[in-house]
Amino acid sequence: MKKLILVVLVIIGFASCTKDDMFIEPTPQVKSELQIQNSVGIKLETPFVTSEVSMNVKMETAGSVTIKIFDIANRVVSKEVMNVKAGDNILKVYTSALPSSAYRIGLFDSKNNQLGITDFNKL
């Protein structure tokens, strides 16, 4: 019985010596094409898009935002509400359903205030 207790204590001792930081998820690296210098904004990886493009949505605080895509006549052709975390949020924009043209993509807060806007061309 004493041997069993000793073995359990040794196992607990080894388990308690493990590094705590091995359970922390690493922060994904933001590619240079997606880095935003301001504390809030939106940036596409490239302004020329075929079927999809990576996008960075950067916020000061976590919360709900709306992403809107406008056509050349400034009509909303796509709109999505999503929850984002504070800091960089790397997302994918799928554009295969859009006809070839010039578009504008905007970032709006929950009160519909524009936080950022950028242009892209669907090839």
Summary of the structure (lengths in Angstrom):
residues: 123
radius of gyration: 22.6
end to end distance: 74.3
largest distance: 81.1
contacts: 301
relative contact order: 0.21
helix: 18%
strand: 46%
